[in-house]
Amino acid sequence: MAGPDTARQLRARLRQAGLSNGAITAAWPRWWSDAADTSLSARVDLSFSVARHLGLDPRSLFEDSGAPRFTWRQEARFKHLSTEDDVERAGITSFGRAVSAVLLEATPLPQEPLAATAKDLRGLLLEGAAPFVRMVDLLALCWSAGLPVAHLRVFPWPQKRLAAMTVRVDSRLAILLGKESLYPAPIAFYLAHELGHIMLAHLADDVALVDLEESQIGGGQRDADEVAADGFALELLTGEPEPVVLPAGPASSSRELARVALGSAMSLAIEPGTLAMCFGWSTGKWKTANAAMPRIYASAKPVWQEVNGIARQQLRLAHLTDDARDYLDAILGTTEGEVRTGQ
């Protein structure tokens, strides 16, 4: 067992392990200074703080040789694996759990459990003024159930393929999103899909269930859990587990698809962007469905900003330490003109 690394040595070890600069910076406590590097106890505190926020086994940072080890190595199930090795999977799992632990510490306990079925949840959401189920309605549902949702702005590895993951911390759950979009409908589907995993008890005893990105929603090889979660999501969003949306004529342009989706949304009680996605799902014409999005929505805006803006409103940040607030601030990112204060 060696003594604690200097800050320079610790950063070098973390980078050599392949961790992203963004993740290392997010985990680095703001109280650290060059003067603290002369203190043995301060370097010990630094190592423990960084390990906690990256999901590392702190003992591995005090060893003379070897790469840092992640705490959670074989406790997650991954969907749509391609080139990820065991270390990369352990890093995603451990980082996701570290983030979720902080989110849940600042999230109020639920007042009552979620309804059990997609039909029940949809009925609950449509009881209000909303004419159809929107992404913002799903976010409100999750937060009311003590289920925090955050869109990660920092990832453990430089190359990220995370679409979404559901993480268990003791008896509670959190949803972390990674999929980027300028329009809410795709993110609403991923969020509803993760709710499907939760309500259908797909996590079992796993620490996390990780959905990696696909080229298109619903593509590739899909196991029974993925098919079931897709069906749950579609029923929650549309009322049908296998909705079929086909063109009325032999062809359909993105302009025509947008016109029909906007005109039919109220009567079908389906958000127009979701209708366009169902067209892509039914026909395989994802190019047309994606091209309809700018015609359906008034403007394009990174969806993560709305997701994390709601998270900032819902989290009880005063319940966190300064270090944890700074860490969460980096994970959630900042919108234009927002000052990184940790408050």
VOPAGU-2260 file (C-alpha; in pm, 1 decimal, decimal comma):
REM VOPAGU-2260
SITE   aa  ch    i         X         Y         Z
SITE  MET   A    0       0,0       0,0       0,0
SITE  ALA   A    1     147,7     332,5    -111,0
SITE  GLY   A    2      78,7     681,1      12,5
SITE  PRO   A    3    -170,5     906,1    -166,5
SITE  ASP   A    4     -70,5    1039,1    -509,2
SITE  THR   A    5      -5,1    1404,6    -568,9
SITE  ALA   A    6    -278,7    1576,1    -767,6
SITE  ARG   A    7     -68,1    1557,4   -1084,7
SITE  GLN   A    8      -3,3    1185,1   -1033,9
SITE  LEU   A    9    -369,1    1114,1    -961,5
SITE  ARG   A   10    -488,3    1294,7   -1273,6
SITE  ALA   A   11    -228,8    1108,4   -1481,5
SITE  ARG   A   12    -343,5     769,8   -1345,9
SITE  LEU   A   13    -706,2     849,8   -1418,1
SITE  ARG   A   14    -628,0     963,2   -1772,7
SITE  GLN   A   15    -412,1     655,3   -1833,0
SITE  ALA   A   16    -709,3     443,0   -1728,0
SITE  GLY   A   17    -899,9     603,9   -2015,7
SITE  LEU   A   18   -1136,7     824,5   -1814,4
SITE  SER   A   19   -1254,1    1139,0   -1988,3
SITE  ASN   A   20   -1125,1    1480,8   -1889,2
SITE  GLY   A   21   -1484,8    1588,5   -1831,6
SITE  ALA   A   22   -1547,0    1312,0   -1579,2
SITE  ILE   A   23   -1219,4    1379,6   -1397,0
SITE  THR   A   24   -1290,7    1753,2   -1379,6
SITE  ALA   A   25   -1647,3    1692,8   -1255,6
SITE  ALA   A   26   -1516,7    1466,0    -978,8
SITE  TRP   A   27   -1239,9    1706,7    -874,4
SITE  PRO   A   28   -1342,8    1902,2    -561,3
SITE  ARG   A   29   -1342,9    2278,4    -583,5
SITE  TRP   A   30   -1167,4    2312,6    -247,9
SITE  TRP   A   31    -849,4    2164,1    -393,3
SITE  SER   A   32    -551,2    2398,5    -434,8
SITE  ASP   A   33    -179,8    2371,1    -510,6
SITE  ALA   A   34    -110,9    2441,4    -144,5
SITE  ALA   A   35    -320,4    2139,3     -44,1
SITE  ASP   A   36     -83,7    1916,5    -240,0
SITE  THR   A   37     171,9    1954,0      37,7
SITE  SER   A   38     -66,6    1800,5     292,2
SITE  LEU   A   39     -82,2    1421,3     323,2
SITE  SER   A   40    -431,1    1430,3     475,5
SITE  ALA   A   41    -557,5    1663,0     200,3
SITE  ARG   A   42    -430,5    1423,3     -67,7
SITE  VAL   A   43    -606,5    1137,0     110,0
SITE  ASP   A   44    -930,5    1337,6     113,5
SITE  LEU   A   45    -883,0    1418,4    -255,5
SITE  SER   A   46    -842,6    1053,1    -348,0
SITE  PHE   A   47   -1154,4     949,8    -154,9
SITE  SER   A   48   -1359,9    1235,6    -302,9
SITE  VAL   A   49   -1257,6    1159,7    -660,7
SITE  ALA   A   50   -1310,7     786,6    -611,1
SITE  ARG   A   51   -1662,0     842,0    -473,3
SITE  HIS   A   52   -1770,3    1059,0    -767,7
SITE  LEU   A   53   -1619,5     833,6   -1034,8
SITE  GLY   A   54   -1740,6     509,5    -880,1
SITE  LEU   A   55   -1387,0     384,7    -809,2
SITE  ASP   A   56   -1268,0     155,9    -533,4
SITE  PRO   A   57   -1064,3     406,5    -325,7
SITE  ARG   A   58    -821,4     134,4    -219,3
SITE  SER   A   59    -705,6     103,5    -579,2
SITE  LEU   A   60    -586,2     464,7    -570,7
SITE  PHE   A   61    -343,6     387,8    -286,1
SITE  GLU   A   62    -177,8      95,9    -460,2
SITE  ASP   A   63     168,3     125,6    -613,3
SITE  SER   A   64      72,2     -19,5    -949,2
SITE  GLY   A   65    -226,4    -113,3   -1157,5
SITE  ALA   A   66    -512,7      85,1   -1297,3
SITE  PRO   A   67    -786,9     224,9   -1073,8
SITE  ARG   A   68   -1065,2     -30,0   -1023,2
SITE  PHE   A   69   -1434,0      44,1   -1051,0
SITE  THR   A   70   -1656,4     -54,3    -761,1
SITE  TRP   A   71   -1938,0    -206,2    -967,5
SITE  ARG   A   72   -1795,6    -445,8   -1222,5
SITE  GLN   A   73   -2047,6    -720,6   -1297,8
SITE  GLU   A   74   -2369,9    -591,5   -1149,6
SITE  ALA   A   75   -2535,3    -444,6   -1461,0
SITE  ARG   A   76   -2698,8    -570,7   -1777,0
SITE  PHE   A   77   -2617,4    -401,7   -2106,4
SITE  LYS   A   78   -2833,1    -383,7   -2416,8
SITE  HIS   A   79   -2698,3    -342,1   -2774,0
SITE  LEU   A   80   -2333,8    -415,8   -2689,3
SITE  SER   A   81   -2076,0    -364,6   -2963,0
SITE  THR   A   82   -1711,4    -299,1   -2875,5
SITE  GLU   A   83   -1734,3    -221,3   -2503,4
SITE  ASP   A   84   -1497,8    -429,2   -2291,8
SITE  ASP   A   85   -1538,5    -527,7   -1926,5
SITE  VAL   A   86   -1358,0    -218,3   -1797,3
SITE  GLU   A   87   -1568,3      17,8   -2006,9
SITE  ARG   A   88   -1888,7    -148,6   -1890,4
SITE  ALA   A   89   -1772,3    -131,5   -1528,2
SITE  GLY   A   90   -1694,0     238,3   -1573,5
SITE  ILE   A   91   -2040,5     314,7   -1711,7
SITE  THR   A   92   -2210,8     120,8   -1432,4
SITE  SER   A   93   -1999,5     266,8   -1150,7
SITE  PHE   A   94   -2018,5     624,2   -1279,1
SITE  GLY   A   95   -2394,4     595,2   -1327,7
SITE  ARG   A   96   -2439,7     468,2    -974,8
SITE  ALA   A   97   -2221,0     747,1    -834,4
SITE  VAL   A   98   -2430,6    1009,7   -1013,5
SITE  SER   A   99   -2757,6     843,3    -912,8
SITE  ALA   A  100   -2657,5     826,7    -546,7
SITE  VAL   A  101   -2612,7    1205,1    -538,3
SITE  LEU   A  102   -2935,2    1266,2    -731,3
SITE  LEU   A  103   -3135,2    1047,2    -494,9
SITE  GLU   A  104   -2985,9    1211,4    -188,7
SITE  ALA   A  105   -3139,9    1536,8    -309,9
SITE  THR   A  106   -3470,5    1389,4    -429,3
SITE  PRO   A  107   -3771,7    1384,4    -195,3
SITE  LEU   A  108   -3922,9    1045,6    -118,0
SITE  PRO   A  109   -4235,0     955,8    -318,8
SITE  GLN   A  110   -4574,0    1019,0    -165,7
SITE  GLU   A  111   -4731,4     722,2    -344,0
SITE  PRO   A  112   -4616,1     450,8    -588,0
SITE  LEU   A  113   -4661,3     472,3    -963,0
SITE  ALA   A  114   -4957,5     303,0   -1126,7
SITE  ALA   A  115   -4866,0     -45,8   -1243,2
SITE  THR   A  116   -4948,6     -52,1   -1614,9
SITE  ALA   A  117   -4880,9     167,4   -1916,4
SITE  LYS   A  118   -5256,7     205,6   -1964,5
SITE  ASP   A  119   -5301,1     325,5   -1606,5
SITE  LEU   A  120   -5013,5     572,5   -1633,5
SITE  ARG   A  121   -5145,8     708,1   -1961,9
SITE  GLY   A  122   -5492,6     748,8   -1813,6
SITE  LEU   A  123   -5346,6     932,6   -1515,7
SITE  LEU   A  124   -5156,2    1174,7   -1736,8
SITE  LEU   A  125   -5452,2    1240,1   -1966,8
SITE  GLU   A  126   -5680,4    1318,2   -1672,1
SITE  GLY   A  127   -5525,2    1664,2   -1661,0
SITE  ALA   A  128   -5525,9    1935,5   -1924,5
SITE  ALA   A  129   -5267,8    1769,2   -2150,7
SITE  PRO   A  130   -5424,8    1652,0   -2480,6
SITE  PHE   A  131   -5155,5    1384,1   -2520,5
SITE  VAL   A  132   -4856,2    1245,9   -2332,7
SITE  ARG   A  133   -4557,6    1477,4   -2371,0
SITE  MET   A  134   -4201,3    1445,8   -2251,7
SITE  VAL   A  135   -4262,8    1709,6   -1985,9
SITE  ASP   A  136   -4557,0    1506,1   -1853,2
SITE  LEU   A  137   -4334,3    1198,9   -1817,1
SITE  LEU   A  138   -4075,4    1405,9   -1633,2
SITE  ALA   A  139   -4340,3    1539,3   -1393,9
SITE  LEU   A  140   -4464,3    1184,3   -1335,7
SITE  CYS   A  141   -4115,8    1057,7   -1253,6
SITE  TRP   A  142   -4027,1    1337,5   -1013,4
SITE  SER   A  143   -4363,4    1306,3    -834,8
SITE  ALA   A  144   -4277,2     939,5    -774,2
SITE  GLY   A  145   -3937,1    1023,1    -626,5
SITE  LEU   A  146   -3765,3     902,2    -944,0
SITE  PRO   A  147   -3505,4    1159,3   -1054,0
SITE  VAL   A  148   -3428,6    1202,2   -1422,9
SITE  ALA   A  149   -3110,1    1368,9   -1544,8
SITE  HIS   A  150   -2951,5    1408,9   -1886,5
SITE  LEU   A  151   -2578,2    1348,7   -1846,3
SITE  ARG   A  152   -2349,0    1622,4   -1975,1
SITE  VAL   A  153   -2042,1    1429,9   -1858,7
SITE  PHE   A  154   -1955,2    1068,1   -1940,5
SITE  PRO   A  155   -1685,8     841,7   -1797,5
SITE  TRP   A  156   -1528,7     762,5   -2136,0
SITE  PRO   A  157   -1439,9    1003,7   -2419,7
SITE  GLN   A  158   -1652,4     803,0   -2662,9
SITE  LYS   A  159   -2000,6     764,0   -2523,0
SITE  ARG   A  160   -2279,1     549,2   -2665,4
SITE  LEU   A  161   -2521,0     569,3   -2375,3
SITE  ALA   A  162   -2884,3     618,7   -2474,3
SITE  ALA   A  163   -3030,7     575,5   -2126,7
SITE  MET   A  164   -2983,5     376,7   -1809,2
SITE  THR   A  165   -3186,5     295,9   -1501,8
SITE  VAL   A  166   -2986,9     267,4   -1180,6
SITE  ARG   A  167   -3071,9     113,3    -845,1
SITE  VAL   A  168   -2933,2     263,7    -523,7
SITE  ASP   A  169   -3054,9      53,8    -232,1
SITE  SER   A  170   -3434,6      48,1    -272,3
SITE  ARG   A  171   -3461,7     355,8    -495,4
SITE  LEU   A  172   -3415,1     415,8    -868,0
SITE  ALA   A  173   -3292,0     692,8   -1096,7
SITE  ILE   A  174   -3301,2     738,9   -1474,7
SITE  LEU   A  175   -3000,5     880,8   -1658,7
SITE  LEU   A  176   -3037,5     989,7   -2020,7
SITE  GLY   A  177   -2756,9    1019,8   -2273,3
SITE  LYS   A  178   -2930,2    1034,8   -2610,9
SITE  GLU   A  179   -2901,2    1376,4   -2775,1
SITE  SER   A  180   -3194,7    1532,5   -2957,4
SITE  LEU   A  181   -3319,2    1872,6   -3067,2
SITE  TYR   A  182   -3680,2    1757,3   -3037,6
SITE  PRO   A  183   -3864,6    1605,1   -2739,6
SITE  ALA   A  184   -4036,6    1304,4   -2900,7
SITE  PRO   A  185   -3727,9    1075,8   -2922,9
SITE  ILE   A  186   -3631,9    1153,2   -2561,8
SITE  ALA   A  187   -3990,2    1092,3   -2450,6
SITE  PHE   A  188   -3965,8     744,8   -2601,4
SITE  TYR   A  189   -3636,8     664,1   -2425,7
SITE  LEU   A  190   -3778,8     789,6   -2096,3
SITE  ALA   A  191   -4096,6     584,7   -2140,3
SITE  HIS   A  192   -3881,5     283,5   -2233,0
SITE  GLU   A  193   -3685,9     313,1   -1906,4
SITE  LEU   A  194   -4014,9     343,1   -1716,6
SITE  GLY   A  195   -4111,9      19,5   -1888,7
SITE  HIS   A  196   -3801,9    -153,1   -1755,3
SITE  ILE   A  197   -3888,3     -28,5   -1406,6
SITE  MET   A  198   -4258,2    -113,9   -1406,2
SITE  LEU   A  199   -4196,8    -455,8   -1564,1
SITE  ALA   A  200   -3933,0    -535,3   -1298,4
SITE  HIS   A  201   -3655,1    -592,5   -1550,0
SITE  LEU   A  202   -3379,5    -477,8   -1315,7
SITE  ALA   A  203   -3430,8    -769,4   -1076,8
SITE  ASP   A  204   -3126,6    -752,7    -847,6
SITE  ASP   A  205   -2904,6    -565,2   -1094,1
SITE  VAL   A  206   -2744,9    -234,0   -1000,6
SITE  ALA   A  207   -2820,2     -93,6   -1345,1
SITE  LEU   A  208   -2979,0    -170,1   -1677,9
SITE  VAL   A  209   -2797,5      13,1   -1956,3
SITE  ASP   A  210   -2940,2      83,4   -2300,6
SITE  LEU   A  211   -2664,0     174,5   -2543,3
SITE  GLU   A  212   -2737,0     373,2   -2856,7
SITE  GLU   A  213   -2873,1     211,4   -3171,8
SITE  SER   A  214   -2868,3     351,7   -3522,6
SITE  GLN   A  215   -3248,3     379,2   -3504,2
SITE  ILE   A  216   -3500,3     328,5   -3225,6
SITE  GLY   A  217   -3625,3     -28,0   -3233,4
SITE  GLY   A  218   -3343,4    -152,8   -3457,5
SITE  GLY   A  219   -3097,8    -438,5   -3417,2
SITE  GLN   A  220   -3131,5    -757,7   -3214,8
SITE  ARG   A  221   -3374,1    -716,6   -2927,8
SITE  ASP   A  222   -3429,9    -952,5   -2637,5
SITE  ALA   A  223   -3762,3   -1012,3   -2463,8
SITE  ASP   A  224   -3705,9    -733,9   -2209,1
SITE  GLU   A  225   -3636,0    -479,5   -2481,9
SITE  VAL   A  226   -3943,0    -579,0   -2680,5
SITE  ALA   A  227   -4158,0    -556,7   -2366,2
SITE  ALA   A  228   -4013,2    -216,4   -2267,3
SITE  ASP   A  229   -4075,9     -87,9   -2621,0
SITE  GLY   A  230   -4435,4    -206,2   -2602,8
SITE  PHE   A  231   -4480,9     -39,8   -2262,9
SITE  ALA   A  232   -4336,9     286,8   -2395,5
SITE  LEU   A  233   -4554,3     286,2   -2705,9
SITE  GLU   A  234   -4870,1     207,4   -2509,4
SITE  LEU   A  235   -4790,2     484,7   -2262,9
SITE  LEU   A  236   -4732,6     734,7   -2543,8
SITE  THR   A  237   -4998,3     624,9   -2793,6
SITE  GLY   A  238   -5243,9     391,7   -2620,4
SITE  GLU   A  239   -5129,4      93,8   -2830,0
SITE  PRO   A  240   -4828,5    -134,7   -2768,1
SITE  GLU   A  241   -4785,9    -180,5   -3143,5
SITE  PRO   A  242   -4923,6     130,7   -3315,5
SITE  VAL   A  243   -4925,1     126,5   -3694,5
SITE  VAL   A  244   -4899,8     458,4   -3877,3
SITE  LEU   A  245   -4895,0     421,0   -4256,5
SITE  PRO   A  246   -4915,0     673,4   -4542,7
SITE  ALA   A  247   -5258,8     722,6   -4693,6
SITE  GLY   A  248   -5114,4     712,7   -5047,0
SITE  PRO   A  249   -4825,2     534,9   -5216,4
SITE  ALA   A  250   -4574,9     786,6   -5079,1
SITE  SER   A  251   -4549,8    1044,1   -4805,9
SITE  SER   A  252   -4315,0    1340,8   -4782,3
SITE  SER   A  253   -4185,3    1486,1   -4456,9
SITE  ARG   A  254   -4400,8    1792,0   -4522,1
SITE  GLU   A  255   -4714,3    1580,1   -4559,9
SITE  LEU   A  256   -4625,0    1366,7   -4258,1
SITE  ALA   A  257   -4584,1    1678,4   -4043,3
SITE  ARG   A  258   -4915,6    1819,6   -4167,5
SITE  VAL   A  259   -5104,7    1498,7   -4090,6
SITE  ALA   A  260   -4934,0    1452,0   -3752,6
SITE  LEU   A  261   -5020,4    1805,8   -3642,5
SITE  GLY   A  262   -5377,3    1772,0   -3770,4
SITE  SER   A  263   -5441,5    1432,7   -3610,4
SITE  ALA   A  264   -5267,3    1476,5   -3274,7
SITE  MET   A  265   -5567,4    1604,0   -3080,0
SITE  SER   A  266   -5817,5    1349,1   -3207,7
SITE  LEU   A  267   -5577,3    1058,2   -3157,7
SITE  ALA   A  268   -5442,5    1191,1   -2825,9
SITE  ILE   A  269   -5086,6    1130,9   -2951,4
SITE  GLU   A  270   -4816,4    1398,6   -2948,0
SITE  PRO   A  271   -4739,4    1489,5   -3312,6
SITE  GLY   A  272   -4366,6    1416,8   -3287,2
SITE  THR   A  273   -4453,7    1075,3   -3147,0
SITE  LEU   A  274   -4688,8    1018,1   -3440,4
SITE  ALA   A  275   -4404,2    1092,1   -3681,3
SITE  MET   A  276   -4183,3     844,6   -3493,0
SITE  CYS   A  277   -4456,9     580,4   -3514,3
SITE  PHE   A  278   -4457,7     634,0   -3889,7
SITE  GLY   A  279   -4085,1     565,2   -3893,9
SITE  TRP   A  280   -4138,2     259,9   -3672,3
SITE  SER   A  281   -4417,8     123,1   -3893,3
SITE  THR   A  282   -4258,2     184,9   -4233,2
SITE  GLY   A  283   -3885,0     192,3   -4168,7
SITE  LYS   A  284   -3879,0     535,9   -4333,7
SITE  TRP   A  285   -3684,0     702,3   -4055,0
SITE  LYS   A  286   -3535,3     961,0   -4290,1
SITE  THR   A  287   -3884,1    1093,3   -4361,3
SITE  ALA   A  288   -3985,3    1076,7   -3995,4
SITE  ASN   A  289   -3674,6    1264,0   -3881,3
SITE  ALA   A  290   -3714,6    1525,6   -4154,4
SITE  ALA   A  291   -4069,4    1594,3   -4033,2
SITE  MET   A  292   -3950,1    1700,9   -3687,2
SITE  PRO   A  293   -3843,7    2058,2   -3784,1
SITE  ARG   A  294   -4186,0    2104,6   -3941,4
SITE  ILE   A  295   -4368,7    1975,8   -3633,5
SITE  TYR   A  296   -4189,2    2178,0   -3366,7
SITE  ALA   A  297   -4166,6    2556,4   -3368,7
SITE  SER   A  298   -3793,6    2553,6   -3298,8
SITE  ALA   A  299   -3503,7    2320,0   -3242,6
SITE  LYS   A  300   -3347,1    2324,5   -2896,3
SITE  PRO   A  301   -3122,4    2074,1   -2717,0
SITE  VAL   A  302   -3367,5    1868,1   -2512,2
SITE  TRP   A  303   -3116,7    1813,5   -2231,5
SITE  GLN   A  304   -3162,2    2177,2   -2131,0
SITE  GLU   A  305   -3530,2    2125,3   -2050,1
SITE  VAL   A  306   -3469,1    1789,9   -1880,3
SITE  ASN   A  307   -3196,9    1927,9   -1655,9
SITE  GLY   A  308   -3374,8    2257,5   -1601,1
SITE  ILE   A  309   -3661,4    2061,5   -1446,3
SITE  ALA   A  310   -3412,6    1854,4   -1247,2
SITE  ARG   A  311   -3261,0    2170,6   -1098,5
SITE  GLN   A  312   -3607,1    2287,1    -994,7
SITE  GLN   A  313   -3695,6    1955,6    -829,9
SITE  LEU   A  314   -3370,0    1871,1    -651,1
SITE  ARG   A  315   -3322,3    1980,3    -289,9
SITE  LEU   A  316   -2966,1    2096,2    -344,3
SITE  ALA   A  317   -2942,6    2242,5       6,1
SITE  HIS   A  318   -2939,4    1882,5     135,7
SITE  LEU   A  319   -2605,4    1819,4     -37,0
SITE  THR   A  320   -2251,9    1904,2      64,4
SITE  ASP   A  321   -2069,4    2173,3    -132,3
SITE  ASP   A  322   -1864,8    1904,4    -308,0
SITE  ALA   A  323   -2176,8    1710,7    -408,0
SITE  ARG   A  324   -2348,9    2025,7    -537,1
SITE  ASP   A  325   -2047,6    2117,6    -747,5
SITE  TYR   A  326   -2029,3    1763,3    -882,0
SITE  LEU   A  327   -2397,9    1755,8    -969,9
SITE  ASP   A  328   -2369,8    2101,1   -1127,4
SITE  ALA   A  329   -2104,9    1967,0   -1365,8
SITE  ILE   A  330   -2310,0    1654,5   -1442,5
SITE  LEU   A  331   -2620,7    1858,8   -1526,2
SITE  GLY   A  332   -2429,3    2121,6   -1724,9
SITE  THR   A  333   -2525,0    2482,3   -1762,3
SITE  THR   A  334   -2747,3    2656,5   -2011,0
SITE  GLU   A  335   -2644,7    2972,2   -2192,2
SITE  GLY   A  336   -2607,2    3263,8   -1953,8
SITE  GLU   A  337   -2626,6    3046,7   -1640,8
SITE  VAL   A  338   -2349,2    3085,7   -1386,2
SITE  ARG   A  339   -2202,3    2772,4   -1230,3
SITE  THR   A  340   -2265,4    2845,5    -864,2
SITE  GLY   A  341   -2347,8    2506,0    -718,6
SITE  GLN   A  342   -2668,0    2649,6    -574,6
